[in-house]
């Protein structure tokens, strides 16, 4: 008999606790309603305000908004000059968008393995995968923890590569004395509802490079500009505009930007609450030999987006999938972040093979994401801890 069939009893929580969700208050709602009553629903003043506020918060010179985090990644690849035939080194333990954006440009994703302690991209694997065709590195701040930016920047400078930091998880994180968003050549953010702040859907790219900022702005709006400073045919009437590149309609609306502005104003309180919950989890799990807790480097002052645990197969019966299902029986909304990208059927069909990144696969096969979001009550946090302990005790050898 499957051991899971014998698992049961009263659930640790009397209600379902999702792994993540948005935290929306009346101020957020009022901000959106004010835009709905205004003259502009899109391409209005709130877009620029949101961009300026994000740039100021992360201490970058420029910020360009996009309709979602995937569009932001696509635009960053364009701004970096990635073209057909180029190779781009990407973390293997991430959401598919981190490498799909490379394919959108006709380029080739080269998957780097991750560190077994931090789950972030391995600098040794980056070096091992550099070739004469390598144009850029896309380094993902997994769960919100900053990658080893000093070493990765050093590698990129040595080989003349563009560094794109996929910070979809990490707005609010600091690396040493700098904010994520001011360090890499291009940094991309996501404002999906489960992220630290949300605009419903939404994304942003920050950079300190004026040329890249101009390319980002063109790419986001069909490749069309009315900016008199960059028009090719000068001296035209005010109606005149030019399509200068083949761009996309990746614009973010004023409605979404109003929500983003409101959310950004509360990011420090959100970060503080996330840290409290992470500390409660760490205290509960770090000495449990049935579990493996993600290690955090001292350089990263992390605003954690996700909290992940690994199942220590050396001291546990069953497998990750049984653990996953048992936690769901406890009313805990678990998830798995992520299936290594190259294991997806599409990537297998275009030539990637299982076994490419052993560390990423080992982590994936033992990984579960447990709930983390600012509006979690302490009672809910304790219910999650109780459920994890109950399940691990049941499956202990």
C-alpha positions in Angstrom: 0.0 0.0 0.0 1.2 3.6 -0.8 2.3 5.1 2.5 0.3 8.3 1.6 -2.9 6.3 1.8 -2.3 5.8 5.6 -1.6 9.6 6.1 -4.4 11.6 7.5 -6.1 12.9 10.6 -7.3 16.4 11.3 -5.6 18.9 8.9 -3.1 21.4 10.5 -5.1 24.3 9.1 -8.9 24.7 9.1 -8.7 26.6 5.8 -6.6 26.5 2.7 -3.4 28.6 2.9 -2.1 29.4 -0.7 1.6 29.5 -1.4 1.4 33.1 -2.4 -1.1 35.8 -3.1 -1.5 39.6 -3.6 -2.0 41.9 -0.7 -4.5 44.7 -1.8 -5.9 47.3 0.6 -8.3 50.2 0.3 -5.5 52.6 -0.7 -4.6 50.4 -3.7 -8.2 50.2 -4.7 -8.7 54.0 -4.4 -5.6 54.6 -6.5 -7.0 52.5 -9.4 -10.5 54.0 -9.1 -9.0 57.5 -9.4 -7.4 56.5 -12.7 -10.7 55.0 -13.9 -12.3 58.4 -13.3 -9.5 60.3 -15.1 -8.9 61.2 -18.7 -6.2 58.5 -19.3 -6.5 54.8 -18.9 -3.3 54.1 -20.8 -0.3 56.1 -22.2 -1.0 58.8 -19.6 0.9 60.4 -16.7 0.9 57.4 -14.3 3.2 55.4 -16.5 6.0 57.9 -16.3 5.4 58.3 -12.5 5.7 54.6 -11.9 8.9 54.3 -14.0 10.4 57.3 -12.1 9.5 55.9 -8.7 10.9 52.4 -9.5 14.1 54.0 -10.9 14.5 56.1 -7.7 13.8 53.1 -5.4 16.4 50.8 -7.0 18.8 53.8 -7.7 19.0 53.3 -11.5 19.1 56.1 -14.0 16.4 54.7 -16.2 13.3 52.5 -15.9 11.0 51.4 -18.7 7.7 49.7 -18.0 6.2 46.6 -19.8 3.0 44.7 -19.8 4.5 41.8 -17.9 7.8 40.3 -16.8 8.2 38.2 -19.9 7.9 41.2 -22.2 10.6 42.9 -20.0 12.9 40.0 -20.5 12.3 40.0 -24.3 13.0 43.7 -24.4 16.2 43.4 -22.3 17.4 40.8 -24.9 16.7 43.3 -27.7 18.4 46.2 -25.8 21.4 43.9 -25.2 21.7 43.4 -29.0 21.2 39.7 -28.9 20.6 38.4 -32.4 20.1 35.1 -34.3 22.9 32.6 -33.7 24.1 34.2 -30.5 24.4 32.1 -27.3 23.0 33.3 -24.0 23.9 31.5 -20.7 20.8 31.1 -18.6 20.0 29.6 -15.2 18.4 26.2 -15.5 16.2 26.4 -12.4 13.8 29.1 -13.3 10.5 29.8 -15.1 10.5 29.2 -18.8 10.3 33.0 -19.7 14.0 33.4 -18.6 15.1 31.4 -21.6 12.2 31.8 -23.9 13.2 35.4 -24.3 16.4 34.2 -25.9 14.6 32.1 -28.4 12.4 35.0 -29.3 15.5 36.7 -30.6 16.6 33.7 -32.6 19.4 33.1 -30.2 20.4 29.9 -28.3 19.9 29.4 -24.6 22.8 27.6 -23.0 21.7 26.3 -19.6 24.1 26.7 -16.6 23.8 24.5 -13.6 23.0 26.0 -10.1 24.7 25.9 -6.8 23.5 23.1 -4.5 23.3 25.4 -1.5 21.8 28.6 -2.8 20.0 27.3 -5.9 21.3 30.3 -7.8 23.3 30.1 -11.0 26.8 28.6 -10.5 29.6 30.9 -11.5 31.7 27.8 -12.3 29.0 26.6 -14.7 28.8 30.0 -16.4 32.6 29.9 -17.1 32.4 26.4 -18.4 29.7 27.3 -20.9 31.2 30.4 -22.4 32.0 30.0 -26.1 33.0 32.4 -29.0 29.2 32.8 -29.6 28.3 33.8 -26.1 26.7 37.3 -26.0 25.1 37.6 -22.6 24.3 36.0 -19.2 20.8 36.0 -17.8 21.2 35.4 -14.1 18.1 34.7 -12.1 17.7 35.8 -8.4 16.0 32.6 -7.4 13.4 33.1 -4.6 14.6 36.7 -4.2 18.2 36.0 -3.2 20.7 38.0 -5.2 23.1 36.0 -7.4 26.9 36.3 -6.8 26.9 39.6 -8.7 30.6 40.5 -8.0 31.9 37.2 -9.6 29.3 37.2 -12.4 30.1 40.8 -13.3 33.8 40.0 -13.3 33.2 37.1 -15.7 31.1 39.3 -18.0 33.7 42.0 -18.1 36.4 39.5 -18.8 34.6 38.0 -21.8 32.8 41.3 -22.9 29.3 39.9 -22.1 26.1 41.8 -21.3 24.7 40.9 -17.8 20.9 40.7 -17.6 19.7 40.2 -14.1 16.3 38.5 -14.0 15.1 40.0 -10.8 11.5 38.9 -11.2 11.7 37.6 -7.6 14.0 40.2 -6.0 12.7 43.8 -6.0 13.7 45.1 -2.6 16.8 42.9 -2.3 20.2 44.5 -1.7 23.5 43.1 -2.8 26.1 44.5 -0.4 25.5 48.2 -0.4 23.5 48.4 -3.6 20.0 47.7 -4.7 19.1 45.0 -7.1 18.3 47.1 -10.2 21.4 49.3 -10.2 24.1 46.8 -10.7 23.6 44.7 -13.9 23.6 46.2 -17.4 19.9 45.4 -17.5 17.7 44.3 -14.7 14.1 43.0 -15.2 11.3 42.9 -12.7 7.9 41.2 -12.6 4.8 42.6 -10.9 2.6 39.5 -11.1 0.2 39.1 -8.2 2.3 36.6 -6.2 5.4 38.9 -6.4 6.5 41.3 -3.7 4.5 44.1 -5.3 1.9 43.8 -8.0 0.4 45.8 -10.8 -1.9 42.9 -11.8 0.4 42.0 -14.6 3.4 44.1 -15.3 7.2 44.4 -15.7 10.0 46.8 -15.7 13.6 47.0 -17.0 16.1 49.2 -15.3 19.5 50.3 -16.7 22.1 53.0 -16.3 22.8 53.0 -20.1 21.0 55.7 -22.1 21.3 53.9 -25.4 19.7 50.8 -23.9 16.9 52.9 -22.4 16.1 54.3 -25.8 16.1 50.8 -27.3 13.8 49.6 -24.6 11.3 52.4 -25.1 11.1 51.8 -28.9 10.7 48.1 -28.4 7.8 48.6 -26.0 5.7 50.7 -28.4 5.7 49.2 -31.9 9.2 50.6 -32.6 7.4 54.0 -33.0 8.6 57.3 -31.6 7.5 60.9 -31.6 10.6 62.0 -29.7 12.0 65.0 -31.7 15.5 64.3 -30.5 15.7 61.0 -32.2 13.5 61.4 -35.3 15.2 60.6 -38.5 13.2 63.1 -40.5 13.5 66.3 -38.5 11.3 69.4 -38.7 7.9 67.7 -39.3 4.5 68.7 -38.0 3.3 67.7 -34.5 1.3 64.8 -35.8 4.4 63.2 -37.2 5.8 59.9 -35.8 8.2 57.3 -37.1 8.5 53.5 -36.9 12.2 53.0 -36.6 12.3 49.3 -35.7 10.0 46.3 -35.6 8.8 46.6 -32.0 5.9 45.2 -30.0 2.9 46.6 -28.1 4.3 45.8 -24.7 3.0 49.0 -22.9 1.7 49.0 -19.3 -1.5 50.9 -18.7 -2.1 53.8 -16.3 -4.6 51.6 -14.4 -1.8 49.1 -13.7 0.8 51.8 -13.0 -1.5 53.4 -10.4 -1.7 50.1 -8.5 2.1 49.6 -8.9 2.8 53.1 -7.5 0.6 52.3 -4.5 2.1 48.9 -3.9 5.7 50.3 -4.2 4.9 52.8 -1.4 4.5 49.8 0.9 7.4 47.7 -0.2 9.5 48.2 2.9 6.7 46.9 5.2 6.1 44.0 2.8 9.8 43.2 2.9 9.9 43.4 6.7 6.9 41.0 7.1 8.4 38.5 4.6 11.6 38.5 6.6 9.7 37.8 9.8 8.0 34.8 8.2 11.3 33.5 6.7 12.9 33.8 10.2 10.1 31.9 11.7 10.4 29.1 9.1 14.2 29.0 9.4 14.0 28.7 13.2 11.6 25.9 12.8 13.3 23.9 10.1 17.0 24.6 10.0 17.9 21.9 12.6 15.4 19.3 11.1 17.6 16.7 9.4 14.6 15.6 7.4 14.7 18.9 5.5 17.2 21.0 3.6 16.9 24.8 3.9 18.1 27.1 1.1 21.4 28.7 2.1 21.7 32.5 1.8 24.9 34.3 1.0 25.9 37.1 3.4 26.1 39.6 0.6 22.4 39.4 -0.1 19.9 41.3 2.1 17.1 39.4 0.6 13.5 40.3 0.1 12.2 36.8 -0.2 9.6 36.1 -2.8 9.4 32.3 -2.2 10.3 29.9 0.6 11.4 26.5 -0.6 12.3 23.3 1.3 14.0 20.2 0.1 13.1 16.6 1.2 16.2 14.9 2.5 16.0 11.5 0.8 18.7 10.1 3.0 16.6 10.2 6.1 13.1 10.0 4.7 10.8 7.4 3.2 8.7 8.1 0.1 9.5 10.9 -2.3 8.8 14.6 -3.0 5.5 13.9 -4.7 4.1 12.0 -1.7 5.3 14.9 0.5 3.6 17.4 -1.8 0.3 15.5 -1.7 0.4 15.0 2.0 0.9 18.8 2.6 -2.1 19.5 0.4 -4.1 17.2 2.6 -3.1 19.5 5.5 -4.7 22.5 3.6 -1.2 23.9 2.7 -1.0 25.4 -0.7 2.3 24.0 -1.9 3.9 24.4 -5.3 7.2 23.5 -7.0 9.6 26.2 -8.4 10.7 25.1 -10.9 10.9 22.2 -13.4 14.4 22.8 -15.0 13.5 24.6 -18.2 15.2 22.2 -20.6 13.1 19.3 -19.2 9.9 20.7 -20.7 8.7 18.9 -23.8 9.3 21.8 -26.1 12.9 22.1 -25.1 13.4 18.3 -25.4 12.0 18.5 -28.9 14.5 21.1 -30.0 17.5 19.1 -28.7 18.0 19.6 -25.0 18.5 16.4 -23.0 17.9 15.2 -19.4 21.0 15.2 -17.3 22.3 18.5 -18.6 22.4 20.2 -15.2 22.6 17.6 -12.4 22.3 20.0 -9.5 19.2 21.6 -10.9 17.6 18.2 -11.4 18.5 17.0 -7.9 17.0 20.1 -6.4 13.9 19.9 -8.5 13.3 16.3 -7.5 13.3 17.1 -3.8 11.8 20.6 -3.8 8.5 22.0 -2.4 7.5 25.7 -2.1 5.5 26.5 1.1 3.3 29.6 1.7 4.9 33.1 2.0 3.1 36.4 1.6 2.8 39.5 3.8 -0.8 39.1 4.9 -0.1 35.6 6.4 -1.0 35.6 10.0 1.3 34.1 12.7 -1.4 31.5 13.2 -1.2 30.5 9.5 2.6 30.4 9.7 2.5 28.1 12.7 -0.1 25.9 10.9 2.4 25.5 8.0 5.2 24.7 10.4 2.9 22.1 12.1 2.0 20.6 8.8 5.6 20.3 7.6 6.6 18.7 10.9 3.7 16.3 10.9 4.5 15.1 7.4 8.2 14.8 7.9 7.6 12.9 11.2 5.2 10.5 9.4 7.7 9.8 6.6 10.8 9.5 8.8 12.7 6.3 8.5 
